[in-house]
Amino acid sequence: MHLFTPKIIVCNPVPQETRIIYSKDDALVKAIGLFIFLSFGIPFLYIRSYWFGLPFCLFAAYHLYLKGKICLNDSPQIVINLEGMRANNAPFYEWEEIHDVRISGELLGRGARPCLEYKYPGGKVKLRVEHLNISPLDLSILLAYYQKPWEFKGNSK
């Protein structure tokens, strides 16, 4: 396990396979903020003011648990190569079997959150991209390259 996650940047030449994982940087920054939130609740528990202290502590502890799971998870969420693609909640499929691949913005809370969406013979995948170690723009470039690499190769004039 590494403390910080390197960002994936699209460069030439593109590797044979790209493994995209959760960004630990984002989770660590949010965990620090949650420790501050927890530090507000502990004094209230100490003076037996449970109505104020318990919600602060429970909220912070639950979200610290979730951020800890992300920091300890080194499994790839998306694997892309020249043959096909696999997401964490779908099996590997070849490019001929995958349809309607797109990066879309789903309205959640205060704004649009980028999601990877595609259809395969067994169903549909919808995966949020904002917590991964790649930007939505770079992911769309990689998807275009891996789907049709011949379009990227002889066009350098």
Residue, then its C-alpha position, 0 to 999 in steps of 0.5 A: m500500500h502506498l500513502f499517496t496515489p500517482k495520478i494517471i496522465v495520458c502520454n505517448p506511448v500509451p501503455q498496453e494496459t491501464r489500471i485505475i484505482y481509488s485516489k488515496d490523496d482525496a481520502l486522506v485529505k477528507a479523513i483529516g477534516l473528519f478528525i477535526f469534526l471528531s475533535f468537536g464531538i469528543p468534548f461534548l461527550y466528556i461533559r456528558s452532553y450526548w445530544f451534541g457529542l454523539p452525532f458529531c462522533l458517530f458521523a465522523a467515525y462512520h465516514l472515517y471508516l469509509k475513507g479507511k476502506i478506500c485507503l486500504n483498497d488497492s484493487p483496480q476499479i477500472v482495467i482498460n486494454l486493447e482487448g477490452m475493459r473491466a469495471n469493479n462491478a462487471p466482468f471483462y468484456e471485449w470492445e466488440e461487446i461493449h456499447d455506448v461508452r461515455i463519461s457523463g455528468e450525473l446530478l448529485g447534491r451540489g453539482a454534476r459528478p462525472c460517471l463512466e457509463y457503458k452497456y455490455p451483454g449482461g447489463k449496464v455499468k455506472l461508475r463514479v469517476e471523481h474519486l479515482n486517480i484519473s481525470p474524466l478528460d484523461l479517461s475519455i482520451l484513454l477510452a477512445y485510444y483503447q477502442k480504436p488505436w489505429e486512429f491515433k497511430g498514423n496521424s502525426k504529420 
